[in-house]
């Protein structure tokens, strides 16, 4: 159950595909740290970038993790199902606690799922640099496709049917697997089977988080190669288009070069509930390397929001999905009264969501929107001490004024009166 929303345009960023990275043997050489490693440049060698994760810095994730006991506790007790291309176990960068394979399976050929899982729950690097928002969360790996390349013979393509099958599995196994969030950093056309599967997941008490679509990506966004005035891709991109059952996430240009237009990469969509920055995110590659992405991408944004929700679940373990959604939406940077197609209710604010003293009811309704930083009274000038002689001075002042006026009047009239006597 989500806070009431209406169809509004959402910004979609261009999808930059993470390169296919080959697996490495278990006896691989130690990880080598480099100043900056772009994911497009990762080869066979296992390396790690020293770049900070820019979007996690902008979202102040380190401080947010401190509020729930640090990185070792961030997301504890929360399992997130990642419906994607499979999550690599190489490098032990994320804690994969369960899952299933809907597609053909085998060796991972598309690194997308690994990158998504690492943004949600990647462990900190050796130098302490952050990768995931909720490193203590467990990942349930639900592999629904192998490749997005229709010319490839290395596995099965993503279809509404395969995604629906993965979601049905999540619904059926949510309690046993401890799944509280289903992350769908994917988009497909609308489908009745898919709609029913999404509803089944929601009925199982699991929050569904989905991307709102990357321009130029394979799938439904192929019909939107460039932005047009009044654009709204919500009725083409699913499962985000199932408005009341899915938290739709867009990406912002935060961290990219000044003047970057996010609509070159992502589409405007009324399915957008919130947004997050993605440029400069550090993720894990298939071979366990840590590398930097340089794109504005709703897939990464959805993963970040799933991570933030895992933090909220750690902080507020008794909240139901409606209450957690209310905290996320009400503390975003925008306004609940005027969502936009690019950012919905605004950019997520993890610290605000964790600390603002909201008291949402079981239905998600709330009244208190006071920010935690406003709980302490603002500094103000000291009150002046009471003046017991103020009244007497006030009377004396007016007596002096009136007396002076009378004297001046007498002096002015004296010559006149003297002439009359003469």
HUDAZI-V836600 format. One record per backbone hydrogen bond with DSSP energy under -0.5 kcal/mol. CO is the residue of the C=O (numbers start at 1). NH is the residue of the N-H. If there is no record, write none. Layout:
BEGIN
{{CO NH} {CO NH}}
END
This chain:
BEGIN
{{8 272} {10 342} {11 251} {14 16} {15 17} {25 28} {31 33} {32 48} {34 50} {36 38} {37 292} {38 41} {39 42} {45 47} {46 32} {47 290} {48 34} {52 54} {53 57} {54 58} {55 59} {56 61} {57 60} {60 64} {61 65} {62 66} {63 67} {64 68} {65 68} {65 70} {66 69} {70 73} {70 74} {73 75} {73 76} {74 136} {74 137} {75 78} {78 138} {79 81} {79 180} {79 181} {80 140} {81 83} {81 183} {82 84} {82 142} {84 144} {84 145} {86 88} {89 92} {90 93} {93 123} {94 96} {95 97} {95 139} {98 141} {100 102} {100 143} {110 113} {111 115} {112 116} {113 117} {114 118} {115 119} {116 120} {117 121} {118 122} {119 133} {120 134} {122 131} {122 132} {125 128} {129 125} {134 137} {138 80} {138 140} {139 97} {139 98} {139 141} {140 82} {140 142} {141 100} {141 143} {142 84} {142 144} {143 102} {143 103} {148 150} {149 152} {156 146} {156 147} {159 163} {160 164} {161 165} {162 166} {163 167} {164 168} {165 169} {166 170} {167 171} {168 172} {169 173} {170 174} {173 177} {174 178} {174 179} {175 178} {178 79} {180 207} {181 81} {181 183} {182 184} {182 209} {183 83} {183 185} {184 186} {184 211} {188 238} {191 195} {192 196} {193 197} {194 198} {195 199} {196 200} {197 201} {198 202} {199 203} {200 204} {201 206} {202 205} {207 182} {207 209} {208 247} {209 184} {210 249} {213 267} {214 217} {215 15} {219 222} {220 223} {221 216} {221 224} {228 231} {233 236} {233 237} {236 238} {237 241} {238 188} {239 242} {241 243} {242 245} {242 246} {243 246} {246 248} {247 210} {248 273} {248 274} {249 212} {250 276} {252 278} {253 256} {254 279} {257 260} {260 262} {261 264} {262 265} {262 266} {265 13} {265 215} {266 12} {268 233} {269 272} {273 345} {274 250} {275 348} {276 252} {278 281} {280 54} {281 283} {281 293} {283 291} {285 288} {289 285} {289 291} {290 49} {291 283} {292 39} {293 280} {295 297} {297 301} {298 302} {299 303} {300 304} {301 305} {302 306} {303 307} {304 308} {305 309} {306 310} {307 311} {308 312} {309 313} {310 314} {311 315} {312 316} {316 319} {320 324} {321 325} {322 326} {323 327} {324 328} {325 329} {326 330} {327 331} {329 332} {335 338} {340 344} {341 269} {343 346} {344 340} {345 334} {346 275} {347 333} {349 353} {350 354} {351 355} {352 356} {356 358} {361 364} {365 361} {367 369} {370 357} {371 374} {372 375} {386 388} {387 390} {389 393} {390 394} {391 395} {392 396} {393 397} {394 398} {395 399} {396 400} {397 401} {398 402} {399 403} {400 404} {401 405} {402 406} {403 407} {404 408} {405 409} {406 410} {407 411} {408 412} {409 413} {410 414} {411 415} {413 417} {414 418} {415 419} {416 420} {417 421} {418 422}}
END
